[in-house]
Amino acid sequence: MREHPPIRLLYQDNRLIAVDKPPGLLVHRTALDAHETDDLMTRLRAELPDEPLWPVHRLDKGTSGLLLLARDADAARQLGLAFAAAACSKRYLALVRGWPAEQGSIDRPLARDPELPSSGQPQLPSRTDWLRLQCLEWPLQTHPGHATTRLAMLAVMPHTGRRHQIRRHLKALAHPLIGDSTHGKGPLNRAVAEFVGHMRLWLHAQQLTLPHPDDGRPLTLSCPPGLEWAALPGVDASCWALPAQIGR
């Protein structure tokens, strides 16, 4: 069996554990990716064999960053209710095509299942806010007539928790996530991957604020982006380390 580096622990107390999920790793086994035999929960159970753990929110396979787990069933139940009631705030770092407005919000209902045609499905209220952190322009031709490619680094805050919400909303804004094979642009993704020497979904769960299950006090957890983010050409890593006010 291939050896994996230990999953990085970000925070722990008697009720909660937060870890840094690597990009490209499932949180747990799923029929939607039946051929995949590696997942975060299996790794954690091998590393912490006597620790019962419940993931209390989702991260897509391609997304890296902060994942919260409960250490008992009651904490899992309380946090599940808090996420459902939008009592938890999440902030992501995203690399997108083009230069969006400096900040904005998209209120656009989304079909429940992004794997199926939207027509005939329930349309669920969905809102995502963003703040543009940095504009980039790389000497990479991905469109006829343009010798360079424009990209932007965004701080993104989803206020609801629909599947692929950030990815679908950014596509609707015509600023798709780089590396998104489902909702993005394949030729652009491949050109960027060759240019930077790294293929991945450029979406990172950076910060999470939640009511602690013991007493409801606000708890803010964070996960710095990996070294591959700072290595992107022209990126100023200080732009995402500053507090960002997003939304109205």
N, C-alpha and C positions, 0 to 999 in steps of 0.2 A: 504494500500500500504506500502511495506517495506521502511523504512527510510534508505537513503544512506548518507555517509559523503560527505560534499561538495567537488567538484572537485578542486584540488589544482591549484591555479593560479601561474604561473612561471614568466610571463612578460606581460605587457600591455603598449600600447601607443595609439594614436588616430587612428591608422590604423590596429594594430595587437594585438592579444592575444595568448599567449602560455600557455598550460595547461599540467598537468601530468596525462596521461591516465592510469588508473589502468589496470593490466593484466586481461584478461578474459572478457573485456568489448568491445562490438562493438563500432565503431565510429558512425555509423548510421545504421538504419534498412536495411536489405538486404534479398532478396529472397533466397540467398545461406544459410541463417541461419534463416529460416522463423519462427521457433518455439521460437526464442529468443525475449523477450519483453522489454529488458533493453538495452539502448545504451547511449553513451556519449552525443550526440547532444540533445536527449530528456532531459537528466539531466541538461545540460547547459541552455536550453531554460526555464526550470523551475526555475533555479537559477538566470538567467538574462533575464527576460521576455521581456524587451524592447530593447534587443541587437540583431541586425541582425548579424549572424555569418556564415562564409563559411569555412569549412575545406579545406586547400589548398594542402594537401598531405595525404597519407594513412598510417595507422598502422594496422597490422593484429590484430584480436581479442585478441590473446594470448600475443601480444607484449605490454610491458609497456613503459611509458616514454613520451618524449616531442612531443606534437602535436601542430602544428601552425594553427591558424584560422585568417582569414581576417575579418575586421569590416565593409568593404564596397565592393561593386562589383568590382570597379576598382582595388583595392588592390588584390583581389582574382584573377583577370585576369592577372595582372602583375606577381604575384608570381607563378601562374600556368605556365606562359611562362618561368619563370626562372627555375622552376623544370624541364620542358620539355627540356630546353637547357642545362641541367646539370650545371647551374650557382649556385646551392646550394649544399653545402657539408654536408653529414650526417655521424655521427659516432654512432655505437651501441656497447653495451657490450654483449658478448655472452659466454655461457658455453657450451662446446662441448665435445664429446667423444674423448679420445686419446690425444696425444701430437703432434699437427701439427708442421711444421717448424716454426722457430722464426718469420718469416714474409714471405709474399708472395702475389701473385695476381693471380686470376683466370679469364681468358677471355674465356667465354664459352657461346655461344648463347643459349637462352632459348625460349621455345615455349610460345606463347602469353598467353595461358590459362592453368595453372597448373592442373586444374580439369579435363582436357581432354587428351587423348593420344597425345603424341608429334608428331607422324607421321602425315603428311598432314597439320600441322599448320605452319604459318610463324615462322622462327627462328630469334629472335631479338638479336642484339649484346648486350652483358651484361658483365660487369666487376665488380669484388669485390676484394678489398685489405684487408689484415688482418695483425695484429701484435699480437704475443703471449705475454700476460701480466704475466701469472703465470701458472705453472704446478701444478696439484693436484694429489694425489694418496690416495684413500679412502679404508678403510678395508671393502670392499664390493665386494662379489664374484658375477659377472654378466656373467662370461664366464668359461666354464669347464677348469680346469687346471690353472686358475689364481685366486689367493686368494684376489687380490685387483683390483680396477678399476681406470684407469687413465682418468683424465679429464683435460681440460685447459680453462683458462679464456682468451678471445680474445677481442681486439678492432677491429671492422669491419667497413669498409667504402665502401658502394656501390656507384659506379660512374654512374649507370643507375638505373632506378626505375621499374624494372619488378616485377610482382606479385610473392611473396614468393622468391624473388631473393636470399637473404642471406641464407634462409633455403635450397633452391635447390642447390646453389653453395657449401655449406658446405657438403651436402649429396654427391655431386660429388667428393669432396675431401676425402671422407670416414671419415669425422669428423662431423657427424650430430649433430644438436642442441639437447641438453637435453630437454625433454618435448615436442618435436615436434611429434605430433601424426600422421601427414601426411607424412613427409619426414624422420622421425627418426626411432628409434628402440623401439618398444613397450615394450618388456621385460626389457630393460635397463631403459626406462623412469619410469616404475612402480617400479623397484628396487630402483632407485635414490629417487623417491618421498617418498617411505617408509623410506629410510635411513635418509633423511633430514626433513621429516614430512611436506612436502609441494609439491603439484602438480601444476606445471605451465610450460609454455614455457619460457625457460631461455634466453630471448632476450629483451634488454632494449634500447630504443632510448635515447641516452645520450647527444648528442650535434648536433646543427644545425647552419650552417652559411649561410646567405642569403643576397641578395641585398635589402636594405630597399625600399619599394615602393615609398617613398617620393623623394629620391634623389640618390638611388643606393648605398649608403654607406654600407659597410659590417657590418652586425649585427650578433653576435654570441650569441646563447642561449644555456643553459645547464640544465640538469635535473639529479640530483644525483640518483643513484639506490636506491631502497627501502631497508628497514632494512633486508629483507629476503636474500638479496645478501651478506651483511656483515656477516650474521649468518651462511653461508655455511662453513662446516668444513675446517679449514686450510687456508681460504681465507685471503689475505692481502689486505684490502680495499684501501691502499695507492697506489696500483699498477694501479688502474684505475683512480685515481685522477690526475696523472701526465700527462702533455702534451705528446701525442703520435704522432710521425711522421709515417704515413702509406703510403705505396705505393712508386712508382718511380717518 
